[in-house]
C-alpha cells in the first residue's frame, strides 16, 4: 500500500505548486495509484471541511497564500536580531505564514508595532514562508529629493537637480551612507521641518556619477516634471483601503481567468478566459471574457487619490523603474489581479462567431480570482508543444481555447485591415548595477497579439455600450493623416518605385497595400518609418472622431485603469450607465471631460518624451565604449544641419553633422527631404543604406555623433574642387533644384 501524504505535506505541495492542484496532480506528485486514491480523496475532503483548502471546479487552492505586496505588522526582534512580521491580510484558518523582513542598508530602522508595505517572495526550505522587502512604512511619507552631494567638514549638503527647487539640504555625518563629493544621491527628509536653517535629509541611495546608468531615468523624471513622490494625504487614503468581498458583485471566482504579462511585470490589471460557444445558433463560435481590475472601487471621485491620479494622467515606464499613477498599496496590491487572490473587477462577456465578429456583449461588476499569473514566453512555449509545470495543466482546458478564439479574431482583423506597421520595439536589459547588459529587439509572439486583440475587443465593447446608453465618456481618438503628410509619403514611395493611390478617401487598407509591396525589399523599413511619421498623434477627447489606425468607428480605453486615468473615467461611466453604485461618473467630471482629455493627452506625451530621452541616454552609455567602431544603418531623417542615421544593431539614432560631410556646400531641400552636394552632386536622402563610424557618444545628453563613410556601399566622394569650379557647380545644382521643384508642383496640379 502506498503511503498517503500527511495534511501538512499536501498543503506544502499546493502552496509551492499553485498550477498543479487537481486531485490527479496531487496523486501523481506523491505516487498514489489505484484504490489508494480513495484515501487521498478522504484527506482532501477533511482539509476542505477544516477550511485549509477551498475546492474550485476540479482543483484545490491554498486560501492562506499571500499577495506579492502586503501590509505587515513588525514584531519584536528575536534573540538573533531577526525581524519578523505578521501579515495583516491573511484570512486563512490554518497555520499563519511566517514572514522574515530582510532590511537594506538604506531602510529606516523598524520597531515593534510598525506597519509596513512589503514586497513578498515565497521561499522554500527555510523556517519561514516569505521574505519581505520594505517598500515603505505605513503612515510615513518622507519627501524625497534628487541632487548632487557636496562634502563638508561635518556631513555635507545636497544641491537639488530640480531647477524649480532652490533650497539645499543638509546631511548630518551619520546619514551620509558613504556618499562622496560630486555624487548624485537620492535622499529623504529626516526629522520635522525647521523654521531656521536648511532642512535636514538622510541619503537613501548613492547613484554615483550623475551620468551613471542608475541616474539616467531619475534625471529624466525630474527634468520633465513627472510627479514622483505621493502627497501624504494620498498615501493615507491608499493605506486605509481594504480588500473587498462580493458585496452584490457577480461571483467569477470559479472561472479560470488568467493574467498574461511580461515576465518582469509587477502589476496585473487584465485577465482573460475563452471557451467554445455552446449555442447551436452560433456554430464554431466562441465566448471570450476579459476582466479588468476595478480601480474605481478604490479611487473615488473627489478624493485625494483621484486628484493625484488625474494630475499624473498615467504611469511612466523606464528600463529600471516605474513611476506609477497610483500608490503601491493599490497598483501593486489591492488593484492587481494576483494569482489565487480574490480581487474586485469589471468584466465583459463577448460572443464571437466563427469569423471573429462580435455578436453581443454584456458587462458585469464581479469578484474574480486569477487561476495563474503567466508570462508571454511560457504561454507561447506551451502552445508550441513545450509546456512547463505551470502551463501544462492549463494547456487543454484554458490555453488552447484562448488561442482558438484568437484565431477567429485574426480573421476579423484581416477583414477590417487596421494599419499593420512592422517596427520592432527595442528592449534595454540592465545588469544589477544598472549598466546596460544588452540591447535587443522585442520578439512579437502570438501570445502578445492574442492579448492585444482581446483588449481591443473589450475597448470597442466599452465604447459601444456607453454610446448606446448615452453616457458621456473619453474616447481614444486617432484622426486621418494630414494631406501634406500624405503627399510627403507618396513622394517617398515613388522614390522607392512604389505607389500610394491618390484621389480617393484614404483607408488603412491602402496604406497596408503600400507596406505589403515594400515588405522584403531594402525599402521596407523606410516605408514603415515614413508611414508612421505621416500619422497624426492619438489623443483623448469627449467627441468621437473614430480611430483611423485601428480602423474602428468606436473606441475607448477600458483595459488599464491602474496605469491610465482615461480608463478609470470609462470605468466610472460604465458604473453610471449600469447603476452599479455611487462611485460612477459625477456631473462635475462630465463638465470637465474635454479639459481632462486635453490634460491626460499632454501627460501621455510627457511620459513618452521622458521614456525616449532615457532610452537615448542608456544607448549612448552603452555605445560610449565603442567610439571609433563602424556600424551599418539607414538614413532616418534629413535636416539643414545634417542627416540622422538609425543604427541596425541597436536601433539608436545618431547625427551626421553637415559640417563633417566635406568642404563642399550641401543644399537642403525640405520638400524633397534631401541634402545635395554642390561639388559632387551627391544626394543624401531618407532610406539610404549607410556605413558610419561612431565619433562621439555623450551619455548625459543621449547624443551620438557619427561620421558618414559610405552610402549604398559606395565610399563618400572627395570634394576638393577649385573655387571657380565650385561656384559654377553650386549654381548648376541650385538651378537643377529649382527646375525639379517646379516640375513636382506642376505634376501635383495635374
N, C-alpha and C positions, 0 to 999 in steps of 0.2 A: 504494500500500500504506500502511495506517495505521501510525503509529509505535507500537510496543509499549512500554509504560512500563517503566522500569528496576525492578529489585527494590526499590531504596530508595523509589521513588515508590509502589509497591504497598503496602509496609509502612507508609508515612506515611498513605496513604488508609485502611487498615484501622485504624490507631491512632486516627485522628480521626473515623472513621465506623463505630463498632462494631456498628451495626444494619444496615449496608449492605455485607455481607461475602461474599455469594454470588458465584459466578463471573459471573452475569448482572449483578449490581450493579456489580462492578469493571469489566466490559466497557462498561457504559453510562457509567460515570464517565469513562472515557478514550476514548470514542467508537469502540470496537472492534466491527466488524461482520463478518458473513460468515466466510470462511475464515481471517481473521486471528485468530479466537477460538482456533484450534488452537495458535498460537504463545503466546497468553496462557495457555492451559491448561498448556503445557510449562513456562513460567516459574513458575506456581503450584506445579506438582509439584516443581520444583527447590527452591523456597523451603520446601516441606513436607519434602523429603528432607534439607535443610540444617538443619532444626529451627527455622527462623524463623517458620513457620506451622504450625498444627495444624488438620487438617480435621475438622469436626464436622458430620455429616449432609451438607448441601449448602452450608455456609458455611465460611469460614476465620476464625480468631481470632489475635490477636497475643498469644503467651504472655508477652511482655515487659511487658504493661500492669500498672501498679502499683495496689494498692488505695488508696482515698482516705485511709486512715490507715495509715501505715507507720513502721517503725523505720528510722532513718537513722544513719549514722556521719559526723560532721562532718569535712571535710577542711581542710587548711591554707588560709587566705585567699589569693586570687591577688593579682597586682600592683595591681589596682584596689581591693583590700579586699573584694571579693565573697566570700561564704561559700557553698561548695558542699558537698553531702553525698552519700554513697554509700548506695543502698538496700540494706538487709540481706535483704529478701525477694524480690529479683529472681533468677529462676531460668532466664531465657532464655539462648539461645546467641548471640543477635545483639549489636548494639551496646548497651552498658549505657545506660539513660536518664540524662540529666544533670539533677540536681535543684539548684535555687538556693534557698537559705534566705533568706527575707525577714523580718528581725528587726523587732520592735516596740520602742518606747521602753522599755516595762516589762519586756522579756525580759532574763533574766540573760545575762551575757557567755558566749559559746560558744567553745570552743577545739578544736584538732585532736584527734581521737580521742573526743570526746564522743558518746555515744549518745543520740539524742533520739527522741521520738514526735512525728511531724509530720502535719499535715493537708495533703494534696497537692491541687493544682489543675493540670490539664493545660493547657498554653499552646501557642499556635501562633505561628509567625513569629518565634520567638526562637532564640538559640543554646543554649537549654536546653529540656528537655521538660516539666519540672514546676517549680512554685514551692511551697515548703513553709513553713507557719506553725507555729511551735513550740507544741505542746500542753504538753509538759514534758520535762525532761531525765531520761533513764532512770537509775535508781539514786538519784535525789534526790526527796524528797517533803516540801519545807518546809511547816511548819504555817502555815495562813493564818488571819487574823482580820479581822473587820469592825468598824470603830469610828469615832469622831469624832476628828479630828486637832486637837490643841491646840498652837499655835505657841509656841516658847520662844526665848530669845535665841540659842541654838545648837541648831538642829534642832527637835525637838518630841516630843510624846508622843501615843499613841493610847489613847483610852478605849474599851474594847470595848462594843458594844451588847448583847452576850450577858449576861443577868442572872446567869448561873451563873459568869461569869468576873470576878474582882475585880482581877486583875493588869493594870496598864497596861504599855504597851510604849514603849520609847524609840526615836526615829528620828534617826540622825545627819544632819548638814547635807547630805551628798552623796546621801542616799537619799530625799529629800522628793518628788521628781517634780513639784515646783512646787505642792504642796498648800498650801491656805490655811487659816487658823484657822477652825474650825467646820465644815469639810467632812467628809462621810462618805468614808472611804477603805477600800480593801482592801489589806492588807499581808501580807507573809510574813516568817517568821523569817529573820534574817540572822546567820550565824555560829553557833557552838556555844552551848549554854545556859551561863550563868554562875551560879555559886553565890551571887555577890554582885551586888546591884543588879538593875535591871529588865532583862528580856530585850530584845534588840535586834531591830529589824524594818526592812524597807525597803518603801516604798509601791509597789505594782504597778499600782494603778488609782485614779484620783480619780473619785468619784461625785457630787461637788458637794453641793448642799443635800440633807440627809437625806430631804427629801420629794420630791426629784427623781426622774424616771422610772427611771433606772438603778439606784436604790437600792431600788425597790419590792420586787422579788422576793427580793433578798438579805435584806431585813428580815424578810420572811415566813419564809424558810428558818431564820434564827436564832430568830425568835420562836416557831416551832412545834417547834424542836428537831430539824429534819431533818438527819441527818448529811451534811455536805458534803464535807470532805476525807477521803481514804482513808488508813488507817494504813500505815506504811512496809512492814510485812510483806505486806500485801495487794498493794501496788504491786509489790513484789519478785516475788511469785508470778505476777502478771499479766505482768510483763516477761519472766519466764522461759518463758512459753508459746510454743510453736512451731506453725507451720501443720501441718495433718495431711494424710496421704495416704489411700489406700484402706484399707490395714490390715484386710482382711477385710470391708470395707463393700461394699454393693451400689453399683455404678457407675452413677450417674444423670447423668453429665456431658453426655451427648448429648441429654438430654431438655430441650426449650426452656422450662424453668421461668422465670417472670417474677416480679419483685417490683413491686408497685403500691402506692405510698405517697404521702403529701403531698409537694408539691414541695420543702419545706424539711426533709425527713426526713434525719437523719444516720445512722441505722442501719436495717437491713433484716432483720427476723427471720423473715419468712414469704414463701414463693413458691408459685405455683400453675401448673397446666397442666391442660388438659382436651382430650379428643377423643371422637369418636363411638365407642360400643361396637361392636366387630366381631362379638360373639357373636350368632348368629342367634336364640338363645333370648331375646334382650333387644332387640327391635326398637325403634328410636328412643331407645335408652338412651345413657348417657354414662359415661366413665371420668374421674374427677377425681383429680388428685394435689395434695396440699398438703405442702410441705416446710418444715420449721422448723429454724432454727439449732440445732445440737447443743451447747448450752451445758454440758450435763452432762459432756461430754468434757473440758472445761477447768476447770469448777468442781466439784471432787470433795468428797464428804462429809468433814467433819473438818478441812478446810483453813482458813486464814485468809480466803481468798476466800469460802468458803462461810459462815463465821460472819458476815462483814460483809454478805453478800447477805441473809442471814436477818434480821440486825439492821435493815437498811433496808427490807426487805419488798417494795419496788417502786421504780421510778424516779418522780420528781416532775417535772411539766412546767409551765413558766411561759412567758409570751409572749416572754421574751428569753433564756431559758437552760433547760437540763435538769440536774437532779441525778440522775445515773444510779445504778442499783443495782450496776453493775459498772464497773470502771475502763475508760478509753478504749481501752486496748490490746485489751480483749475486746469491749466494747459497740460500739465504732466500727470495729473491725478484724477480729480473728480470728473473732468470732461474728456478724459482719454479712455478709449474703449479697450482697456487692458484685458488680456486673456483670463477667462474664468471669473471675472468680477462683474457683478450687476451694475449697469450704468443706464441712466435715462437717455432716450434717443428720440429722434424724429425719423420715421421710416416711410418709404414709399414702395408699394407693391405694384409692379408693372407687368402687364400681359403683352407678350410679343407673339406675332405669327411666325411661321417658318422662315420668312424672309427678313425677320428682324424689325418689322414695322410695329410700332406701339399701338395696340388696340384699345387699351384702357389703363387707368392707374388710379390708385387711391392712397392718401396719406394717413398715417396713424401717429399718435404720440405714445411711445411704448417704453418698456424696460427690457433691455437685452443683456446677453452675457456672451461675449465672444468665445467661440469654440477654440480658436487658436489665433495667435499673432504670428503671421508668416511673413517672409520677405520674398521679393520678386524671384530671385535666382532659384531658391529652393522649390517654389511653386512650379517654375518652368522646368526644372530638373525632373520633378515628379511626373509632369505631363509627358516629358521626353523619355520616360522609362527608367529614371534613376531616383525613385523616392527615398527619403530618409525616414528615420524613426518617427518624425513629427508628421510628415506628409503622407506616409504610407497608408495609415488607417483612414485618411480623408480622401484618398485618390478617387475611389469609385463613388462613394456617396455624395461628395461635395465638390471636389475639384473638376472632375470630368463634366458634370452638369453645368458648371460655370463656363467652361470652355465651349460647350455645345451652344449655350446662349450667346457667347461672344461670336461664334462662327456665324450665327444668324445676323448679329449686328454688323458684321463685316459686309454682308450682302446689302444691308440697308445703307451703310456708309458709301459703298461703291455706287449705288443708285443716286445718292444725294450729292456726292462728289465735293466734300469740303476741301479746302486748299491743302495740298499734300506736299509740303516742303520737306526737303531732305537736308537738314542742317544738324550734324552731330553736336551733341552737348558735351562740353568739357567737364571733367571731374578732377579736382585737385586733391591728391591724397597726401595727408600730413603725417610726419613722424610724431612721436610722443613729445618731442621738444618744440614742435610747431614748424619745423622746416619742411619744405616740400619734398616728399619722397618720390612722387611721380605725377605726371600729368597725362591722364588718359581721356579717351572719349567714351561716354556712357554707352553701354550696349542697350539697344532697344529690343526688349524681349516681347513676346506676345503677352506675357503677364502684365507688362506695363500698359500695353494697348488695351487689354481687357478692362483694367480698372478705369482707364481714361474713357472708354466707350460707355461703361456703366455710369460714370459720373456725369458725362454729357447728357445721357438719357434722363437721369434724375433731375438735372438742372432744367431741362426742357419741361419735364413734368411739373416742376415747381412754378415756372413762368406761366404755363398753360392754366394751371389751377387758379392762380391769383388773377389772371386776366378774366377767366370765366366767372370768378366770384367778385370781380370788380373791386379788388383790394389793391391799393397803391403799393408799389414796390420799387426797388432799384434793379434795372436791367443791366446786363453786361452788353454794351453796345460796341459793335465794330463796323464802321461805315465803309462804303466803297472807296477805292483809291481815287485820288485827285487826278483830273485829266492830264495835268503837266507831268505827274509822276508816271502815268501810263505811257505817255509819249517817250519819256526817257527809257522806260523798259522796252518799248518797241524798237528804239534805236539800238539798244544793247543787243536785243535778239537778232535784229537784221545784221549787225556786225558779225554775229556768230553764225550767220547763214540760216537763221530760224525766223519764224513768223508768228506774230500775235495779231489775231484778227482785229479789224477796225470797222467802225461804222455799225456796231450793234451793242446792245446792252451787255455790259461785261458781266460774266458769271464765273464762278470759281472753276468750272469745267474747262473754260477757255484757257485759264492760267495753268491748269493741270495738263492740258494738251501740250503747252509750251514746255513745261517741266519734263514731261514724258519724252518729248522729242529730244531734249538735251541730255536725258539720262544715259550714262555710259560713255559720254563724249568728254573731251577735255574742257568743254564749256559748261558742264553740269553744275559745278559749284558756283560759277559766275552767274548763271541764270537763277539759281536758287537764292543767292545773296541779293541780286538785283530785284527779284520778285518780292522778297521780304522788305526791302527798302522802299518799294512802291506802296506798301500797305500803310494805312492810317493807324494811329495809336488807339487801341481799345480803351474804353473808359466806362464809368458807371453813371447812369442817368435815369431820371424818373420817366423819360419819354422813350418809347420803344421804336428804335430805328433798325432793329434786327442785328444779326451777327453775320457779316459778309464772309469772314474766313471759315466759319463752320457751316455756312450755307443753311442757316436756321433763321426763321422769322421770329421766334420767341425764345429768349434765352436769359437766364438769371443764375447767379452763383448761389448755390444752396449747400454744397457739399463740404465746405471747410470753415465752419464758424469759429473754430479755435484760433485760426490764423488770419481770417479776413472779416472785417466788420460788415461788408456788403452781405455776406452770407447770414450774419446774425440778423440784419434787417429783414431778409427774406424769411427766416425762421419766425420772427415776430409777426410778419404779415400772414404766414400760414396759421399761426395760433389765433390771430384775429379772425381770419376767414372761416376757421372751423369752430370758433367759440370754445377753445380749449382752456381758457384761463384768463387771468387779468395781467399776464406778463407779455401781452401782444404789443402790436404797434400802436402808439399813442397819437392823438391828434397833433400834438406839437411836433412829433417826429415826422408826421406826414407833411406838415408845413415846411419842414427843413430838408425834405428829401433831396431836392435839387442841390442845395448847398452841401449836404452830406456827400452826395455823389461826386461833386467837384473836389471836395476836400480829400476823400479817400483815393480818388484818382491821382491826386498830387502826391499823397504819401506812398502810393504804389510806385510811382516814378522815382521818388526819392530813394526808396529801398533798392530799386533796380540799379540806379546810378552808383549807390554806395557798394552794392554787391559787385558791380562791374569794376569799380575802382580797386576794390580789394583783390579781385582776381588778377587784374593787371599788375598790382604790386607783388603778389605771390609769384606770378610768372616771371617778372623782372628779377626777383630774388633768385629764382630757380635757374635762370639763364645767365646770371651775372658771373658765374664761374666758367662760362663758355664763350666769353668775349674773344673774338678772333676766329671763331668757328664759322663754317659755311653752312647755310640752310637752303632748302628749296621752299618755295612758296608761290603765292599768286597775288597780283596787284588787286587790292580790295577797295581802293579809293584814290581819287586824284584831287589835289588842291593846288592853289597857286604856289604854295611853299614846298610842295613835294608830293611824293607818292606813298600811300600806305600799303604795306605788304602783310598778308596773313600767312604765318609760317605753318607748313604742313604738319610738322611733328607735334606741336603743342597748341596750335590754333591761336597763338599770341599775335598781336598786331604791333608792327613796328613802322617807323617812319624813315623813308629815304629822303633827306632834305634836298631840295633842288640845288643848293649850293655845292653839293657833293657830286653832281652829275657831270662835271667838266667845266671847261671855260666858256662854252657856248651859252647863248641865251635860250631859255625854254619858254615858248609861248603857251599860255594856259587857255584852253578853250572849255569854258564852263559847260556850255550846252552839249558839246560832244563828250566831255569828260576825258580830255586828253592833255598831255604835255608834248609839244613838238620842238625838237632841237633846231635852232636857226642855222647851224652849220651842216649838220649831218642829216637833217630831216628825220631823225629818229622819233618815232611816235611811241609814247608810253600811255597805255590805256588799261582800263579795268578788265580783269580777267586774264591778263597775260601771265604765263608761267615764267618765274624768275629764279635766279640764284643770287643770294645775298650773303654778305659777311656781317656778323654782329659786331658793330663798332663800339657800342656803349649800352649798358643796362643800368638803370637807376631805380633801385627798389623803393626808395622813399617816395618817388612820384609815380612809379609804374611805367616809366618811359623806356622805350627801346629805340636806338638809332641804328640804322642799317646802311650798308654800302652796297650799291647795286653792281653786281659782277656780270650777269648775263640775262638776256631776255629771249625766251623761247630757244634756249640752248645756244644762242649767239652772243659772243662776248661783246661788251659795251664798246662802241666805236670811239676812236680818239677824235677830239675836236680842237685842232691846233691850226686853224686857217689864218692866213694873214688878215690884217684889219680890213682892207678893202674888200676882199672876197667875203669876209664875214658880214659886213654891212649889206653887200649885194644879196647874199644868201638870206639874211633876215628879211629884207624887203620882199623877196620872192615867196618866202614862207608865209609872211603876213598876207600877201596878195592871194595865195592859194587858200588860206583860211577864210578870207573874205568871200572868195568865189564859192567855197564849199558851204558856207553859212547861208548865202543867198540861195544856193541850189536846194538845201534842206527846207528852207521856208517855202519855196515855190512848190516842192513836192508835197508838203503838208497841205497847202491850199488846194492843190488838185484833189 
